[in-house]
Amino acid sequence: MSLPKNPVVVIPARLAATRLPDKPLADINGEPMIVHVWRRAMEADVGPVIVAAAESIVADAVRAAGGQTVLTDPDLPSGSDRIHRALEEADPDGRHDAVINLQGDLPTIDPASVRASLAPLADGAVDIATLAAIITRDEERVSPNVVKAVVGLDEGQVIGRALYFTRVTAPWGDGPLYHHIGLYAYRRAALTRFVSLPPGVLERREKLEQLRALEAGMRIDVALVDTVPLGVDTPADLDRARAMLAPR
């Protein structure tokens, strides 16, 4: 098998965030956060980058930096629906055979991680690829805010099949636990199927959208990376991002 020939990165962005209002436009060292995320995606150099913006003010900020945007309905229920709608508008002929869904609140994402998300799609049986990193902090092992990817990886393996995702400490026993990173690479057909599925029982219970795919029998493989990017959800997170991205 071979990797997708013509991938695209789509970044969903909307202003409605309860803990950090107007999050995509939050200033980080003179530029909106969504522009930092767009830059990291461009640095990954895997294909075109599109911001799927729910509001024109977000689209304007990205365009001012030189980026490509598509305006989407602010009432779409999820980021996955948003990237699907944007891709249908930007690429109605289906030229792009894979799409990376990069969350708009990851301004410190390593471009190498964006590239790594495509690696599992070299196996034609894989529908969706995602990322994880080994948990090194004890508090993350038990935190329900840290989603664990349950995947069996032998020593030296960096790609494996996801059996489950959960907020509890799993699996049991000696061995590493894996911190799931919510970045996904979909085959084009897999994304279309995914957004057509109703929410799953386990998805609603765990509040984890990726379980919808597993419940429907879709295959998700995980690529292991070295670092977990900072997700910006609170003012404290924003301060950390500013410090991490400050010019040196």
JOJODA-V474435 format. One record per run of one state. SS is the DSSP state (helix for helix, strand for strand, loop for the rest). FROM is the first residue (numbers start at 1). LEN is the number of residues. Records with the same first field share a line. If there is no record, write none. Layout:
SS->FROM-LEN / FROM-LEN
This chain:
loop->1-6 / 14-9 / 26-1 / 29-2 / 45-4 / 54-2 / 65-3 / 72-7 / 91-7 / 102-9 / 117-2 / 123-5 / 135-3 / 143-5 / 152-7 / 167-11 / 197-4 / 207-4 / 216-4 / 225-10 / 245-4
strand->7-7 / 27-2 / 31-2 / 49-5 / 68-4 / 98-4 / 128-7 / 148-4 / 159-8 / 178-10 / 220-5
helix->23-3 / 33-12 / 56-9 / 79-12 / 111-6 / 119-4 / 138-5 / 188-9 / 201-6 / 211-5 / 235-10
